[in-house]
Amino acid sequence: MKELNELNFKDEISSGITLIDFWAPWCGPCRMIAPILEELDKEYAGKLKICKVNVDNDRALAQSLRIVSIPTLILYKDGEEQKRIVGAVAKEKITREISPFLA
């Protein structure tokens, strides 16, 4: 999964469907969902890009997007936010939330 920052964030979300994981290395729940996101990255290859933003390294970006709790997943379609999932949730919930946008 590609690591994003303020410099490449807009380019990466500008086209297609992209799921961004806002996380931090010290965040236990973030580490819990990391393997789930790795699985989804493989399962949806070609349909969905999954990228990560380390909020410790890119605080300004996280603040501009109103990230107040991590992990936060934001689904973008052609640069527009479509869905926001906050907290460590099961793979099934993530799949259920993003599936309508992949049809």
VENRA-V437840 format. One record per helix or strand of 3 or more residues. SS is the DSSP state (H for helix, E for strand). FROM is the first residue (numbers start at 1). TO is the last residue. Records with the same first field share a line. If there is no record, write none. Layout:
SS=FROM-TO + FROM-TO
This chain:
H=9-13 + 28-43 + 59-64 + 91-102
E=17-23 + 49-54 + 72-77 + 80-86
